[in-house]
């Protein structure tokens, strides 16, 4: 993977991205071409399409999960996924959206209650 920095028109600043390698094997299986993966997806990603990766923010999160990219640069919260029922890191992006880091399912997130520290 290539590590690059590109200007993002959605957040009006340079962001870090990875460009994945294209598969080297020809075949009939459904394989992906090289993809751009934004490493700074977050609250500023409120639109329908990432201007860099030409994908919806939820698809960009799927690329992060599929390529096994560490989540340390993203805003996450540990929660139980309603789709796969795993206790997982939920990747937060957009206005109240989250994706499970295990199964990739997307949904809305809300704070149910706050516990005293």
Secondary structure by P-SEA (a helix, b strand, c coil): cccbbbbbccccbbbbbbbbbccccccccccccbbbbbccccccccccccccccccaaaaaaaaaaaccccccccccccccccccccccccccccbbbbbcccbbbbbbbbcccccc
